[in-house]
Amino acid sequence: MRRSLAPFAIAFLVTSCASAGQTARQQGGTADRIVTQATRTRIDSTLRRFVDLGNVAGVEALVWEKGHEAYYNSFGFADREAKRAMARDAIVQVYSMTKPIVGVALMTLYEQGKFQLDDPVSKYIPELANLRVYAGADSSGAPILVAPHRAMTIRDLTRHTSGLATGPDNPGVGPLFRRADPLNRNNTLSEMARRFATVPLWFHPGEKWEYGPSVDIQALLVERLSGQPFDTYLQDHVLGPLRMRETRYVVPPSDVPRFAAMYLRADSGGLTHVPDDSAHSFNLRHFPMTPGSYGLTSTVDDYMRFARMLLNGGALDGARILRPETVRLMATSHLSDSVTSRSWLPSKGQVGFGIDFAVRVRPPATADENNGVVGEFFWDGLGSTLFWVDPVNDLTAVLFVQLIPFDRVRLHKSFRDAVYGTVRPASAVGNR
């Protein structure tokens, strides 16, 4: 039986902005299918060309539309040197696509009344109660530290405005971050927080968007609020109920033969197989750190279960993870116009940022931007993986590849164009 528009899509269409409604009308809303036979042919030729040109070793994509699988195919190799084809059961590192899963785990506790988004983080993680902000150096080179203009909130963590140092290259605070080493995989999440407490904030909370370890602190919040180890809570309340049996931090020895190789693309072109003992080192044994910002592995079908749950307003196959209104809250941009410093986020297109997702707030302004529909929410990963949820068209897509540095070949742009058709600037209308 043909399924009608998902409940979340109905609610979204009612509450979304006028431009989203216009986009839906221009695209025929859900009356027409995006993925036709012509679309499938176009996706095939697009992905095959990336393999044939040597830009990727292997790639696979899965699209669901209106409650049905609309497209799947794979091309090339999961391990080119071993001549192991990219197959549907390939295990890949999703890197930052871990973050939305962690955000969902955190929001299950929000629904339980355990916290409010504007609560100070220090209410639950007192180690972070006395943070100071780096304000330059004095004449002797010593850091000048000042009190933050306001406390870091949980909302800051979920939208990457926390001010936390992101790495050893941050101006001023980088050497202190390097010395503290908070994200060492041998730290527990609590030890991570204690070490972050010794590093000044890079900027005042709420004043900039800077991608970083905020979601690792979210993972610790899950521990503190639930009273369970983070990975246990994640399994019990998200992965287990969704039957995401192959989404995990540790790949057991029996499944290692399905683990896809990682490839490094040189600036001049050409792919180099990153040695497996290096590329896969985090996922082959247990570490004290169970990070929120990266670390999970998955298969395309497993991750699609997560994406379909979001598209369906928080439920899938009888398992309710979140309420529809909570999914809508996550899929709404929480970045105010006053946050004008947004690092590389504008490279994602006309987007804001919600709770661990980028949220498309305007149609593409130019044909060179990533294609998509106002109201979609999405994220990607260091290995050039991608997923998005399109409530307007009742569609979700997952693209898996293992390629670093992140998507310099513009695979994401080409895949989105293959799904939706050529961008028409300022309208996001596809030529299907």
C-alpha positions in Angstrom: 0.0 0.0 0.0 1.3 3.4 -1.0 2.2 5.4 2.2 1.0 8.9 2.6 3.1 11.9 3.6 5.0 11.1 6.9 3.5 12.8 10.0 6.7 14.8 10.5 6.5 16.0 6.9 2.9 17.2 7.5 3.8 19.0 10.6 6.9 20.5 9.0 4.9 21.8 6.0 2.4 23.5 8.4 5.1 25.2 10.5 7.9 25.9 8.0 8.6 29.2 6.5 6.9 30.5 3.3 10.0 29.9 1.2 9.9 26.2 2.1 6.2 26.0 1.2 7.0 27.7 -2.1 9.8 25.2 -2.8 7.4 22.3 -2.1 4.9 23.7 -4.5 7.5 24.3 -7.2 8.7 20.8 -6.8 5.2 19.4 -6.8 5.4 18.7 -3.0 5.0 15.0 -2.4 2.5 14.5 -5.3 5.4 13.7 -7.6 8.3 11.4 -7.0 11.8 12.7 -7.0 13.4 9.4 -7.7 12.2 8.2 -11.1 13.9 5.7 -13.4 15.6 8.7 -15.1 16.9 9.8 -11.7 18.3 6.3 -10.9 20.1 6.3 -14.2 21.5 9.7 -13.5 22.7 8.7 -10.1 24.3 5.5 -11.5 26.2 7.4 -14.2 27.3 10.1 -11.7 28.7 7.7 -9.1 30.2 5.4 -11.7 32.1 8.3 -13.2 33.8 9.2 -9.9 35.1 5.6 -9.8 36.1 5.5 -13.4 38.0 8.8 -13.1 39.9 7.5 -10.0 38.5 10.1 -7.8 37.1 7.5 -5.4 37.9 3.9 -4.9 34.4 2.8 -4.1 31.0 4.5 -3.3 27.5 3.4 -2.5 24.3 5.4 -2.1 20.8 4.6 -0.7 17.7 6.7 -1.1 14.3 6.2 0.6 11.3 8.1 -0.6 7.7 8.0 0.6 8.3 4.9 2.7 10.0 2.8 0.1 13.6 2.2 -1.0 13.9 4.3 -4.1 17.5 3.7 -5.0 20.5 1.6 -4.1 23.7 0.9 -5.9 27.4 0.6 -5.3 30.5 1.0 -7.5 34.1 0.3 -7.2 35.9 -1.2 -4.3 35.7 -1.2 -0.5 39.4 -2.3 -0.8 40.9 -1.6 -4.2 44.2 -3.4 -3.5 42.4 -6.6 -2.3 39.9 -6.3 -5.2 37.1 -6.4 -2.6 34.0 -4.8 -4.2 32.0 -2.1 -2.4 29.1 -4.1 -1.2 25.9 -3.3 0.8 27.3 -4.8 4.0 30.5 -2.8 3.9 31.4 -1.2 7.2 32.6 2.4 7.1 33.8 5.0 9.5 31.1 7.7 9.7 33.3 10.1 11.7 31.2 13.3 12.3 27.9 11.5 11.3 28.3 10.2 14.9 27.2 13.6 16.1 23.5 13.5 15.1 23.2 10.1 16.7 24.6 11.5 20.0 22.3 14.5 19.7 19.3 12.2 19.5 20.5 10.3 22.6 20.8 13.6 24.4 17.3 14.7 23.4 15.7 11.6 24.7 16.8 12.9 28.1 15.4 16.3 27.2 12.1 14.6 26.7 12.4 13.0 30.1 12.7 16.5 31.7 16.3 16.0 32.7 17.5 19.4 31.4 16.6 22.5 29.4 18.6 23.7 26.5 19.5 27.0 28.2 20.7 25.4 31.4 24.3 26.1 32.1 26.6 23.2 31.3 28.2 23.5 34.7 24.9 22.6 36.4 25.6 19.0 35.3 29.3 19.1 34.7 30.7 21.2 37.6 34.3 20.7 36.3 33.4 23.3 33.7 32.1 25.9 36.2 35.0 28.3 36.3 36.1 28.5 32.7 37.8 31.7 31.5 38.1 33.2 28.0 41.4 33.8 26.3 41.7 37.6 25.6 45.3 37.8 24.2 48.7 37.9 25.9 50.4 40.4 28.1 53.9 41.9 27.4 55.6 38.8 28.8 53.5 36.5 26.6 51.4 35.2 29.4 47.7 34.6 28.5 45.2 37.2 29.6 42.0 35.5 30.8 38.7 37.1 31.4 35.3 36.0 32.7 32.9 34.8 30.0 30.1 37.3 29.2 27.7 34.5 30.1 27.7 30.8 31.0 28.1 28.1 28.4 24.7 26.5 27.9 23.6 23.1 26.6 22.2 24.9 23.5 25.8 26.2 22.9 27.0 22.6 22.8 24.3 21.5 20.4 24.9 24.4 17.9 28.7 24.7 18.2 28.8 28.1 19.9 30.4 26.8 23.2 33.8 28.6 22.9 35.6 25.3 23.6 39.1 25.1 22.1 39.0 22.9 19.0 42.7 21.9 18.7 46.3 22.7 19.0 46.2 25.2 16.2 43.8 27.6 17.8 45.4 31.0 18.3 46.6 31.6 21.8 44.9 28.6 23.4 46.4 25.9 21.1 49.5 25.3 23.2 47.4 24.9 26.3 45.1 22.5 24.5 48.0 20.5 23.4 49.4 20.3 26.9 46.0 19.3 28.4 45.3 16.7 25.6 41.6 16.4 26.6 40.6 14.3 23.6 43.2 11.6 24.1 41.4 8.3 23.4 42.8 6.9 26.7 40.8 9.5 28.7 37.4 8.8 30.0 34.7 11.4 29.2 35.0 12.7 32.8 38.7 12.9 32.5 38.2 14.8 29.3 36.1 17.4 31.1 38.7 17.8 33.8 41.3 18.5 31.2 39.1 20.9 29.3 38.7 22.8 32.6 42.4 23.7 32.4 42.1 25.2 28.9 40.7 28.7 28.4 37.7 29.2 26.1 38.6 30.3 22.6 35.8 32.9 22.5 32.8 33.9 24.6 29.9 31.4 24.5 27.3 32.3 21.9 29.4 34.7 19.9 30.9 32.5 17.1 30.2 29.2 15.4 33.2 27.0 15.6 33.1 23.2 14.9 34.8 21.2 17.6 34.4 19.0 20.7 31.1 20.3 21.9 29.4 16.9 21.1 32.0 15.1 23.2 30.7 17.2 26.1 27.2 16.2 25.1 28.2 12.5 25.4 29.4 13.3 29.0 26.1 15.0 29.7 24.3 11.8 28.6 26.4 9.9 31.2 25.7 12.4 34.0 22.0 12.8 33.3 21.3 9.1 32.8 23.6 7.6 35.3 24.8 5.1 32.7 28.0 4.9 30.6 27.4 6.8 27.4 27.8 3.9 25.1 25.5 1.8 27.2 22.8 4.5 27.1 23.3 5.0 23.4 22.8 1.2 22.8 19.8 1.0 25.1 17.9 4.0 23.9 18.8 4.6 20.3 20.8 1.9 18.5 19.1 -1.1 20.1 15.5 0.0 19.6 16.3 1.0 16.0 17.9 -2.4 15.4 21.1 -0.6 14.2 23.1 -3.8 15.0 26.2 -2.7 13.0 26.5 0.8 14.3 29.2 0.6 17.0 32.5 1.9 18.2 34.3 -1.5 18.1 34.2 -3.8 15.0 34.6 -7.4 16.2 37.3 -9.5 14.5 34.7 -11.6 12.7 33.5 -8.4 10.9 36.9 -6.8 10.1 36.9 -8.4 6.6 33.9 -6.1 5.7 35.7 -3.0 7.0 36.2 -0.6 4.1 39.6 0.8 3.4 40.3 4.6 3.7 41.9 6.4 0.8 43.9 9.6 0.8 43.6 11.7 -2.3 46.6 13.8 -3.3 46.1 17.4 -4.4 47.4 16.4 -7.8 45.0 13.4 -7.9 45.6 9.8 -7.3 44.5 7.7 -4.3 46.7 6.1 -1.6 45.4 3.4 0.6 45.8 4.5 4.2 47.3 1.5 6.1 44.4 -0.3 7.9 46.3 -0.5 11.2 46.3 3.3 11.2 43.0 4.1 9.6 41.1 1.6 11.7 43.0 1.8 14.9 40.3 3.4 17.0 37.7 0.8 16.0 39.6 -2.4 16.5 39.6 -2.4 20.3 37.9 -0.7 23.3 39.3 2.6 24.5 38.3 4.5 27.6 37.1 7.4 25.4 33.6 7.0 23.8 33.6 10.2 21.9 30.5 12.1 20.8 32.0 13.9 17.9 33.3 10.8 16.0 34.0 7.2 16.4 31.1 5.1 15.2 31.1 2.7 12.3 28.0 1.7 10.4 26.6 0.2 7.2 24.5 2.1 4.7 21.3 0.2 5.8 22.0 0.7 9.5 22.5 4.5 9.0 19.4 4.7 6.9 17.4 3.3 9.7 18.5 6.3 11.8 17.7 8.7 8.9 14.3 7.2 8.4 13.5 7.5 12.1 14.1 11.2 11.8 12.1 11.5 8.6 9.2 9.7 10.3 9.2 12.2 13.2 11.2 10.1 15.7 9.8 6.6 15.2 10.5 3.6 13.0 9.0 0.1 12.8 7.2 0.5 16.1 10.1 1.9 18.0 9.6 5.6 19.1 12.9 7.3 19.9 11.7 10.9 20.0 8.5 12.8 19.7 7.8 14.7 16.4 8.0 18.0 18.1 11.5 17.2 19.4 12.7 16.2 15.9 11.3 19.5 14.7 13.2 21.3 17.4 16.4 19.6 16.4 15.8 20.4 12.7 15.2 24.2 13.4 18.2 26.5 13.2 19.2 27.9 16.6 21.8 30.2 15.2 20.7 33.9 15.5 21.7 36.5 13.0 24.1 38.0 15.6 26.4 35.0 15.1 28.1 36.3 12.0 31.4 34.5 12.5 30.6 30.9 11.3 34.0 29.5 10.2 33.4 27.2 7.2 29.7 26.6 7.8 28.7 28.8 4.9 30.5 26.4 2.5 27.5 24.0 3.2 25.2 26.5 1.4 22.3 28.6 2.8 22.2 26.9 6.1 21.8 27.6 9.8 22.5 25.0 12.6 20.0 23.2 14.8 20.7 20.5 17.3 23.7 18.6 15.8 22.5 19.2 12.2 22.9 21.8 9.6 19.5 23.1 8.5 18.8 24.6 5.1 17.1 27.9 5.6 17.2 29.3 2.0 17.4 27.9 -1.5 20.8 27.7 -3.2 21.8 31.2 -4.2 24.0 30.0 -7.1 24.2 26.9 -9.3 27.6 26.2 -7.7 26.1 25.6 -4.2 25.1 22.2 -2.9 21.6 21.3 -4.1 18.7 20.9 -1.7 15.4 21.9 -0.4 14.5 24.5 2.3 13.8 22.6 5.5 16.2 19.7 4.9 18.6 18.9 7.7 21.8 17.0 7.2 25.4 16.3 8.2 28.5 14.6 6.8 31.8 13.1 8.0 35.5 13.4 7.6 35.6 10.4 5.3 33.3 12.2 2.9 30.2 10.4 4.0 26.9 12.3 3.8 23.2 12.0 4.8 20.2 14.3 4.6 16.6 14.3 5.6 14.1 16.1 3.2 10.7 16.3 5.0 9.2 18.4 2.2 9.6 15.5 -0.3 9.4 12.7 2.3 12.9 11.6 1.2 16.2 10.7 2.9 19.6 9.8 1.4 22.8 8.2 2.7 26.1 8.3 0.7 29.0 6.2 1.9 32.6 6.5 0.7 36.0 6.5 2.5 38.0 9.4 1.2 40.1 12.0 2.8 40.6 15.0 2.8 36.9 15.8 3.0 35.2 15.8 -0.4 37.7 17.8 -2.4 36.3 16.1 -5.5 32.8 17.6 -4.9 31.1 14.2 -4.8 28.4 15.6 -2.5 27.4 18.3 -5.0 27.3 15.8 -7.8 25.2 13.3 -5.9 22.7 15.9 -4.8 22.4 17.2 -8.4 21.9 13.6 -9.5 19.0 13.2 -7.0 17.3 16.5 -7.5 18.4 17.6 -10.9 20.3 20.8 -11.9 20.1 23.7 -9.4 18.1 26.7 -10.4 19.6 29.5 -8.3 17.4 31.0 -5.6 14.6 28.4 -6.1 16.1 24.9 -5.4 13.8 23.6 -8.1 15.1 20.5 -9.9 14.8 19.6 -13.5 13.6 16.1 -13.1 
